[in-house]
């Protein structure tokens, strides 16, 4: 009597020719008999149910990466079909894990079912599909890079619009102050256009009325400092405006400027100036810094940065933001660029 169990158990003999067959085989090497499940595992459903029980993306990535690739044709076909739309969504935080698993499925098909027409189509289209996805990711990366550099000026423009709308009513009742403010704004703009930044700064410092009246002048000069990489001057201008207390909007411009110019450790002081940064805010700053370093090819500095800044979480003994968990997640970003 043939000793044969489902693929989930031991396969000792082929039920058709009686040949001894390894447990991991999908077809009999002697007669070509295809082994299949008595009941299909429906692997994608099992994986989805497993992911629903997990809370954190890091744990979900690990679950996807360690999930076993099925052996039978029916399961492989079902699993590949379910994974395909997930690898097309490059905005999904689990995209890399899904792509890794899909590549394992392709390799399994090539080894176990190289000539099967239903499965072979996944192999034939993979190179083109992968190239299209990579092009989409690069386009998104370029967009993110531009966004990082443009944030400071965009925020500045928003500040101007808001302040002009809100301040318009008050200025109408202060003709004298309004005239002085208008003269100061024009003088600063003219000086900046002539690249005389020292004169522009003197006009701002010499204005004795409400500083909000000439916010436009602060933005004009601050933007010029950003353009020319004059970090110290920009920092001191914001300090002067806030009398030592940074305003959240102008501070955000400084933070984005530092990140865009690679001054990641300086940016640490401006994550949240109104209160101590939360673990989430601190981790997001680390994550953004590491990703930008890796994109610039600074792999070793990124690894050193992780080892140094992860100490911030050393006192956390449980929860999502422990030192080990933070390091592991950031090291995965670095590994993806190696």
Secondary structure as GFF3:
##gff-version 3
##sequence-region A 1 338
A	DSSP	alpha_helix	43	52	.	.	.	ID=ss1
A	DSSP	alpha_helix	57	66	.	.	.	ID=ss2
A	DSSP	alpha_helix	73	88	.	.	.	ID=ss3
A	DSSP	alpha_helix	95	112	.	.	.	ID=ss4
A	DSSP	alpha_helix	117	172	.	.	.	ID=ss5
A	DSSP	alpha_helix	175	193	.	.	.	ID=ss6
A	DSSP	alpha_helix	197	205	.	.	.	ID=ss7
A	DSSP	three_ten_helix	211	214	.	.	.	ID=ss8
A	DSSP	alpha_helix	215	227	.	.	.	ID=ss9
A	DSSP	alpha_helix	231	242	.	.	.	ID=ss10
A	DSSP	alpha_helix	248	260	.	.	.	ID=ss11
A	DSSP	alpha_helix	264	267	.	.	.	ID=ss12
A	DSSP	three_ten_helix	268	270	.	.	.	ID=ss13
A	DSSP	alpha_helix	279	295	.	.	.	ID=ss14
A	DSSP	alpha_helix	299	309	.	.	.	ID=ss15
A	DSSP	three_ten_helix	310	313	.	.	.	ID=ss16
A	DSSP	alpha_helix	323	337	.	.	.	ID=ss17
###
